[in-house]
Amino acid sequence: MALLITDQCINCDMCLAECPNEAIYEGSKVYEIDVERCTECVGFYEIQTCVAVCPIDCIVPHPEHIESNEQLMQKFKALNLFG
């Protein structure tokens, strides 16, 4: 599943540089995550790096975009990150 940044975000910039898929961007009020690019770091890391660095724990699983690890890996490959 993709991740979601809640409205509790304080725009600290910690997550922005951590995303290997460049899925995080500055929204109108808080940072947001592009669900088409978010693979929860599958294909890169064992943990979600944005979640690991968030000082207020405002990055959660997106309830509307549930995906299995296999689907996340397929998305990772489709993004052609190493192609």
NORSUL-V961710 format. One record per backbone hydrogen bond with DSSP energy under -1.0 kcal/mol. CO is the residue of the C=O (numbers start at 0). NH is the residue of the N-H. E is the energy in kcal/mol with one decimal. If there is no record, write none. Layout:
BEGIN
co=<CO	CO>
nh=<NH	NH>
e=<E	E>
END
This chain:
BEGIN
co=<1	3	5	18	22	24	29	31	33	33	38	40	40	47	48	49	57	59	61	64	67	68	69	70	71	72	73	74	76>
nh=<61	59	8	21	33	31	26	24	36	37	41	43	44	51	52	53	5	3	64	1	71	72	73	74	75	76	77	78	79>
e=<-3.0	-2.8	-1.7	-1.1	-3.0	-3.2	-1.2	-2.5	-1.5	-1.7	-2.2	-2.4	-2.5	-2.0	-1.6	-1.1	-3.0	-2.9	-1.5	-1.6	-2.4	-2.3	-2.2	-2.2	-2.4	-2.5	-2.4	-1.6	-1.5>
END
